[in-house]
Amino acid sequence: MREDSAEYEEGIVLEEYRKGFLLGERLLRPSMVKVSAGPGPEKPLEAEGEEATAQGSAEEESSSS
């Protein structure tokens, strides 16, 4: 699994869900982990404000019906 993270660089293990096992040099079970994908794309501040306004308008219309 991969997750955007502003705190960690790309490729850093954030969580281990299941431990993996080796027997000698043979892989018995790979581990299941969440890995940082680095910082995600930044959202413009204007777009966030427009979405909130559109949601508020839709709620007002549904409550007045």
Summary of the structure (lengths in Angstrom):
residues: 65
radius of gyration: 21.4
end to end distance: 43.6
largest distance: 69.2
contacts: 121
relative contact order: 0.22
helix: 31%
strand: 31%
